[in-house]
Amino acid sequence: MCDLVKWRALVLVLATAVLGLGSGAGVGEQSLREAARGSGLLIGTAVRPAQLSEAAYASTLAREFNTLEPEDALKWEVVHSERQSFDFSQADQIVDFASRHDTKVRGHTLVWHRQNSKWLTEGKYTSGELAEILEKHIRTVVGHYRGKIFAWDVVNEAFDELHPGQMRSTIWSDQPGIGLAGNGFTYIERCFRWAHEADPQALLFYNDAEAEVVNPKSDAIYAMVRDFRQRGVPIDGVGFQMHIANLHADVASISANIKRFTALAVQVHITEMDVALPVDSDGNARAEDLQTQANIYRQIATACVSHPGCTAIQTWGFTDKYSWIGSHSKKTQGAALLFDRNYRAKPATEALRSVLAAGRL
């Protein structure tokens, strides 16, 4: 009897090892990046350089993803906090990590109305001075990573969600702007041309939120991209952020939107996906909500692989341990990502993996 008990214990240990139970990272299962080989899709995530020294964070990142981008390390307040100097140390850590693990890097972001340095926002510059500052910033940052970053979110969230279809009023557009106020998309066009000149081989994307479905905001972005393509402005793609907060995604509209943009001969990247869930005081979600979340990840991934021009799915972080959702929602929502706070794969991970492994439809 004693030998039988020992034998059963050994079987349990071996089964645990094979299935990855209790490993915290799904060891023994096909990784997302391995599954993505069949579809040719980029599967990525946003990352923070400070966490790269955490073993579980770094190993999960290297194992699961074939592309990544800095969450904040390339934003103006980090990389260009002083007018006369640039600090690439944080972003360099991410690029170096990617290089060591055969992983591509997306750049996020060159132009945004938020997270700008105080010397910039409080400087009282003329339009001409501001244009020179912006051009120098774009050329310097893109030039520093020439040949190392394969794609850039050149401009982020330039359209106003409060007045769908209209441009957002920002320091770059009209406060005071770079001298092109009232000329539609022209200031965005200039940014794309500067970025292209700094690295002609990099893919250049426009990125925005709440535009993943067909609506007035995505209509305006579509009109801009169509105009750029017709006039030879160097734009290669559009990023749909895909932050989902209400456990519902209009997948049919998302698919139709991807279809019309890719018909313009540009790529579509899903750039910042997360699916927030209601959570209790300990940050735990209900089992049924985790299954609904998995279905949403599956459906959106399926919509992407259904269109050859949709070439990347990227989440905004990969572990709930470092998700922005908790602080943003005052801890009423969370559990939005593929891995929990202990780096254990969630149902959404398996759902996404199954779509990637199935390949293009």
N, C-alpha and C positions, 0 to 999 in steps of 0.2 A: 504493500500500500504506500509506503514511504517513497519507493521508486516511482510509483505512478504519480504521486503529488509533485515530485521533482520534475517529472517529464511534462506534466501539464503546465507547470510554471515556466519551463523552458520554451514550450510552444507559445505561451502568452508573450514572453519577452521577444521572441522572434517575430511574432505577428505585429507587435507594437513597433518594432524597428522597421518592418517592411511598409506598414501603413502610415508611419509617421505620427502615430498617436502620441500625444503628449510632448512632441518635439517642439511645438511652438511655431513651426514653419512649414509643415507639410512635407518633410523630408521623405523621399521615396516616391513621391508623385512627380509627374512631369511638370516642370516649371512653366510659367507663362511664356517666357521667352523661347523655350523649346517648342511649346505648342504653336507659337506664332510663326515658326519657320514654314509651316504648311500654307499659311495665308499670305506670307510675305509682308505681314503687317508689323509696324512698329508698335510695341507695347511699352509705355513709359510712365514716368511719374515725376512730380516736382520734389526736390530734395533740399535739405538744409545742411550746410557744410559742418556745423557744430556737432551733428549727430553721426558723422562718418566715423568718429572714433568709438562709437558704440557697436560692439561686435555683432549683436543681433540685427541692428539696423543695417550695417554695411553688408553683412552676408545675405540678408534677404534682398536687399537692393541689387547686389551683384548677380544673384541667382535668378531673380524673377523678371528683370526688365532689360530691354535692349536699347532703350533710349531714356534720357533723363534731362531735366532742366533745373536751373537754380530757382528756388521759390522766391527769394529776395535778393540774392547776392549780386545780381546784375541790375537791380533797380538803382535809380539815380542817387538816392540818399546813401547808398552803400558804396557804389563804385566811383561816385563823383561828388563826395561830400565837401570837398574844397575846390574852389573855382580853378585854381591853377594846377591841380594834381588829380590823378586817378589812382584808385586802390583796387587792384584786381586780385588781391590775396584770397578772398573767400571764393570767388568764382573759379580761380585757378585750382583750388582744392578739388572742386567738383569735376573740372575738365581733366585733371590728372587721374582722379578715381575712374572716370569713364574710360580713359585711355588704357588703364591697366586691366580693365574688364571688358574690353572690346564692345563698348557701348557708345552710341551716338549721343550728341548733346544738342538740345534746342536752346536758343537764347531768348530770355524773357526778362525785361522788355525794354526797348530803346526809348519809347515815347509814351508817357502816361500822364494823366492829370493828378495822380496821387504819388505819395512817397518820393517827392522831390526835395532837394536840399534847401535849407533855409536861405542860403546865399543866393539861390536862384529865385525862389518865390518872393523874397523880401527885397530884391535888388533894385526895383524900379528901373528896369532897362527899357531902352527904346526898342521898337520892333526890329530895327536893323541889328542892334547889339544882340537881341535875343536870337535872331536867325543865325548869327555867327556862332553863338554859344551852342545852339542845337546842332548845327552842322559839325562843329568840332567834336561834340560829344559822340555823335553817331559814327563819324569817321574813325575816331580814336578807339572806341569800344569794339566796333566790328573789325577794325584793322588789327587790334590786339589778338583777336581770336580767328583771324583769317586762316582757313583750312582746318580749324579745330572744331568750330561750331557749324553744323550743316544747315541749320535753319534758324531764322529769327522771327519773333513777334515784333515787327518793326513799330507798329502803332497799336495801342491797346485801349479799347473802350472809348473811342472818339465820338460815338453816337449817344444821344441822351435818352435814357430809359424813361424819364418823366415826360418827354415830348418825343415820342417815337417817330423816327424818320428825320429828326433834326440833328444837326451837329451839336455836340456838347460845347458849352462856353468854357474855355480853359485859357491858361497862360499861353498856350501854343496857338490857339485859334484866334482869340480876340481880346485877351486880357494881359498884355496888349496884342498878342499874336506876333507872328514873324513877318508881318507886312502883307499878309494875304487874306485878311478878314473879308468876308463877303464873297469870296471866290470859290465857294463850294468845297471840293475835296483837294484843292490845290496844295494846302500845307502838308497834307498826308502824302500827296504825290512827291513833293520835294524830299520828304523823309525817305521814301522808298528809293528814289534816285541816288541820294547820298549813300544809303546802305549798299546799294548795288555796286556803286563805284568803289566802295571800300573792300568788298569781297564779291566779285562777279559770280563766283561759284555757289554762294550760299542761297538757299531758298528763302524767299521773303514772304511773310504772312501778315495779314491783318487779323487781329484777335478781338473777340467781344463776347459779352455775356448776354443772356436772354435773347439770343438771336438764333438759337438752334432750330426753332420751328419757323414756319412761314408766318411772318407777322410784319407790321410796319417797319420795325427796326431792321429785320433781315432783308426786307424789300429795299431799304435805303442802302444797305451794305452791298446788296446784289447790284444795284444801279451803279454804285461806285466801282465795283470790281469789273463790271461789264465795260464801263467807260475806260478804265485803266487798260484793260486787255485790247480794246479797239484802238487805243492811241499808243500802244507799246510801252506803257509804264511798267517797270519790272516788278510785277506782283505774281507770286507763284502759288499762293494758297490763302485759305481762310481758316481761322481757328474758331471753333465753337466751344465755349468753356464747359457747358453741360453740368452746372451745379443744379441738382434736383433736390428740392426741399419738401415736397408735399406727397411723396410716395406715388406720384403719377407722372408719366412721361407720355406725351403725344407722339408715339413712335411713328405713326403714319406721316405726320407733318414733318418730323425730323428727317425721315427718309426722303420725302419729297424735296425738302430743302437741300439735302446733300446732293440729290440728283440734279437740281437746277444749277447749283454752283459748280459741280464737276463738269457739267455740260459747257461751262465757260472755259474749259481746259485749265482749270486750277485744281490743286489738291485741297482736300478737306482734312484737317486734323481735329479730333476731339482732344482738347488741350487741358482741361482742368476738372475732369469729371469726379463728382462725389454724389452720394445719395444719402442725405441726412435722414435719420430715424428719430422718433421720439424715444427718450431714454429716461430711466429712473434716476434717483439721486446718486446712485453709484455709477452712472454712465452706461447702464446695461439696457439693451433693446430687447423687445419681445421676439420669441422664436419665429412667430408668424410674420413679423415685420422684416426679419432677416431674409426670409424666403421671398417676400415681395421685392425686397432690395435686389436679391439675386436675379429675379425675373427681369427687373429693369436693366441691370447690367447686361443680361443675356440679350434682351431685345434691342438695346442700343448698339451693342457690338454686332449683332446680326444685321442691323440697318447699315452699319458701316461696311462690313464685308460684302454686302450686296452691291456696292458701288465701287468699281475699280479705282476711282479717283479718291476714295476715302482711304488714307494710307497710314493713319496713326490713331491709337487710342491711348490717352494719357490721363492719369488720375492726379488730383491735387494732393499729393502725399500718398502714402500707402499703408501707414499704420495709424490706427485711431489714437495711439499714444501722443501723436504730434499733429492732430488735425486742428484746423482753424474753426471747425464747426462749433465746438463747445463754447469757446469764448464769444464767438459771434452771436450765438443763440442764448447766451447766458445760461448755458448748461441744460437747456430744455431739449436740445437735439444733440446727436452725436452718432457714433458707430457707423460713419459714412463711407469707410474705405474698405479695402480688400482684406486687410489683416487687422486683427484686434490689437489691444494694447500689449499683449504678450507675443505678438508676431505669429499668432495662429491663423491659418487660412480660414476664411468664412465661406458660407455658401456662395456668396458673390464671386469668390475666387474660382471655384469649380465651374460656375456658370460661364464666366468669361473664358476660362481655359477650354471648355468644351467647344465654344464657338471658334476660338482660334485654331484648335486642333482640326476642326472640320474643314477649314480652309475657305477659299472664295466660293461663293454660290454660283 
